[in-house]
Amino acid sequence: MSLSIILSMSAFALAASISPGPVNLVCLSSGTQHPVYKGMIFVTGATLGFVALLIAIGLGLYTALEMIPALHSFLRWGGVIFLFYLSFKLAAFDGQLPERQSEKAPGFMVGVMMQWLNPKAWLASASGIAAYTSGNEIQQVLIFAAIYLPICWLSLGSWVYAGAFLRRYITQPSILKTVNRTLAVLLVISGFYLITE
């Protein structure tokens, strides 16, 4: 595989991973509400979940889903319901940051599950596999996944750190509440976009 293809794969992975989407918004919110290390647990789950999805699509899962429209529809509606649930959790945040966190941060398995229910992840995986691999070439798929892994992890992690930055410099509960409610509205809009798409 040539260096130009590897650089092109890297640019694609960066653009797809760092651009705003449901997972990125949850990373940002986690950074505003929880310690960074807890946000990075979610990031690790989301990254590994995405890489598993990328490999599965590379091995033909997307084609199988196209042949079973009911399963495709189930995943779409599952993703929408999950986005609405996360929106509710964000909107319910009161802006108070207690010394001891009583509310559980989104964890590893939430990150994994969110990627498998995230239409942005399915689209990025399918288009990336179509653009950079040929057929079911497992070696090309694994190289793409290996390139994607650190880029995705660092991209999502930057959103957690952005949230932590907001938390550090915006200490008024009303402002943090507004930030999280704005993120909740953006997630709801993402959900409605999926319904009408």
GIURKA-V569618 format. One record per residue. N is the residue number from 1. PSI is psi in whole degrees, -180 to 180 (none if undefined). NEAR is the number of other C-alpha atoms within 12 Angstrom. Layout:
# GIURKA-V569618
{{N/PSI/NEAR} {N/PSI/NEAR}}
This chain:
# GIURKA-V569618
{{1/131/15} {2/159/11} {3/-37/9} {4/-37/11} {5/-42/19} {6/-42/21} {7/-39/18} {8/-43/20} {9/-42/35} {10/-43/28} {11/-41/22} {12/-46/27} {13/-41/38} {14/-47/26} {15/-42/20} {16/-34/30} {17/-37/41} {18/-18/32} {19/147/21} {20/138/24} {21/179/34} {22/-44/43} {23/-41/52} {24/-40/42} {25/-38/40} {26/-38/47} {27/-46/52} {28/-46/42} {29/-41/48} {30/-40/48} {31/-31/38} {32/-23/42} {33/-23/45} {34/163/38} {35/151/31} {36/-40/30} {37/-32/22} {38/-39/29} {39/-36/40} {40/-25/36} {41/-45/29} {42/-44/40} {43/-43/47} {44/-44/35} {45/-44/32} {46/-39/42} {47/-49/43} {48/-35/33} {49/-41/34} {50/-44/44} {51/-40/39} {52/-41/29} {53/-44/38} {54/-45/43} {55/-43/33} {56/-42/26} {57/-39/35} {58/-26/36} {59/6/26} {60/6/25} {61/-40/23} {62/-39/29} {63/-41/21} {64/-40/16} {65/-37/20} {66/-28/16} {67/-14/13} {68/83/14} {69/-32/14} {70/-39/14} {71/-39/18} {72/-45/22} {73/-40/19} {74/-46/18} {75/-41/27} {76/-50/33} {77/-34/24} {78/-41/25} {79/-42/34} {80/-45/32} {81/-41/24} {82/-41/32} {83/-42/39} {84/-38/27} {85/-47/22} {86/-36/36} {87/-43/30} {88/-44/21} {89/-40/28} {90/-45/36} {91/-29/25} {92/-13/22} {93/127/30} {94/0/22} {95/-9/25} {96/134/25} {97/89/26} {98/161/15} {99/-45/10} {100/125/11} {101/115/14} {102/-32/11} {103/135/21} {104/133/17} {105/152/31} {106/130/36} {107/-166/25} {108/-52/25} {109/-31/21} {110/-40/30} {111/-45/38} {112/-51/27} {113/-39/31} {114/-38/42} {115/-38/43} {116/-17/38} {117/7/34} {118/110/36} {119/-32/35} {120/-40/33} {121/-41/42} {122/-43/34} {123/-45/25} {124/-42/35} {125/-49/40} {126/-44/30} {127/-36/21} {128/-44/37} {129/-43/39} {130/-38/25} {131/-34/21} {132/-2/35} {133/160/30} {134/122/17} {135/-138/17} {136/41/21} {137/100/19} {138/-35/20} {139/-44/18} {140/-41/28} {141/-44/34} {142/-37/25} {143/-44/25} {144/-43/38} {145/-40/37} {146/-34/25} {147/-42/29} {148/-38/41} {149/-59/32} {150/-33/24} {151/-45/31} {152/-45/41} {153/-46/37} {154/-38/25} {155/-49/34} {156/-38/47} {157/-34/37} {158/-30/29} {159/-37/35} {160/-44/39} {161/-34/30} {162/-41/27} {163/-41/33} {164/-37/29} {165/-46/23} {166/-44/27} {167/-41/31} {168/-38/20} {169/-10/14} {170/91/22} {171/-8/20} {172/126/18} {173/-36/22} {174/-35/17} {175/-44/21} {176/-37/34} {177/-41/28} {178/-43/24} {179/-48/33} {180/-35/37} {181/-34/27} {182/-44/24} {183/-38/37} {184/-44/31} {185/-41/26} {186/-37/29} {187/-40/36} {188/-43/30} {189/-42/21} {190/-41/31} {191/-45/31} {192/-34/19} {193/-41/20} {194/-37/26} {195/-42/20} {196/-10/11} {197/none/12}}
